[in-house]
Amino acid sequence: MEGIGIREEADGVLALLSEAGYSDRHIHEASRVLNVLCRLHGEAGAAEFDREIVDGFVSESLDRHERGELCRSSYLNYSRFARYLTSFHERSEVALGARSRESGLCGEFEELVGYVRSSPEWAGKKANTALKSLRPFLKWAQGRGRNTIGSVGEGDVRSYFVEASARMTPASVYTIRNDLRRLFSFLHDEGVMASDFSDALSFPVRPERRVHKPAPAWELAAALDEVDRSTPKGARDYAIILLGAALGLRAVDIAGLELRDIDWAKGEVAVRQSKTGKVAALPLTADVGGALRSYILGARPDTGDAHVFMTCCTPVAPIGSSTPYQVLNTYRAKAGLPKSPFHGLRRAVGTGLVAGGVPITTVAQVLGHSDIEPTKRYIALDTASLGDVSLGLAGLPPLAVGSAS
């Protein structure tokens, strides 16, 4: 597109992504990368698209990835959005992947799925989870000649679970039964279905619970020994791992942590549990508080963003929910250890608290569980109880957003 400025072309790419139905998060990520490319053009004195600048950006991103400074997903995003800009410049279009696919359901069944999606009671993630159970059932029913909601009977529901029990684990049958029970009850109350099939869904299921092992203390120590805390990245990574290992925070909650959530005067950190929406005020242990202080005051990028943990490379942005997992396993690999879920640190905290005599109801509150049932699954092995060390940060004033950068 000769004669068009680089900024206008970048905006054109973003407009196409929006029209194609891409998520706000995807468009925001594209915008950050395209802004960097626009800045590089400005620094080079190029007002219009320059292939050499774009190719150089991609090449530098690959070099950084190979040096371990840029994770694979970030490199792929950088090269993808650079490719979008090149395509838009050369052909005034961007070859985007399809954002949807045919469900294979008949019209009335597809309308049923749409009704659930559009209902406020089943918004977002809750609907996606339930529909993973509903769609296979509807496809199964359709394959047996049931093409309307009214043609599905209790006998069909029973037959579906008889077949399912032969190829699924008890835990899967248990989950699907509960999902369909809630969905059918809702649709019956809404007048969409004549029956909620409660009788057909009243059969007992005893799901086998898998024992989740906590992360061994020696493995955590070995991984932490590999962290170079003298570097900005090391200071950040050390604090991230300690938040999981000492406070049992989920990776997504660490990524969402903001400066205002840390109360230095009280020695507490307020965590809004993403899974339950509950806010838990957890005490800062000396090691966690020291690690946070070192990162925020000495290593965190200078930015006005409210999030505590930021990326270490430009464009500077809050870390993603997968970053804690990547951070942990980077140092586990250096220590010669296999990959491990970040959640293993959380299980170790729960197990350690119970082993130390803390009531399970209190452990549930610390971990942000709605009741004690999920907490029981974390109790796998006896480990040493978590030491409760007070944090001495006398004289350190509360931080204003962005002031500790």
Buried (B, 14 or more C-beta within 10 A) or exposed (E): BEEBBBBEBBBBBBEBBEEBEBEEEBBEBBBBBBEBBBEBBEEEEBEBBBEEBBEBBBEEBBEBBEEEBBBEEBBEBBBEBBBBBBBBBEEEEBEBEEEEEEEEBBEBBBEBBEBBBEBEEBEEEEBEEBBEBBBEBBBBBBEEEBBEBEEBBEEBBBBBBEEBBEEBEEBBBBBBBBBBBBBBBBBBEEEBBEBBBEEBBEEEBEBEEEEBEBBBEEBBEBBBEBBEBEEBBBBBBBBBBBBBBBBBBBBBBBBBBBBEBBBBEBBBBBBBBBBEEEEBEBBBBBBBBBBBBBBBBEBBBEBEBEBBBBBBBEBBBBBBBBBBBBBBBBBBEEBEBEEBBBBBBBBBBBBBBBBBEBEBEEBBBBBBBEEEEBBBBBBBBEBEBBEEBEBEBEEBEEBEEEEBB
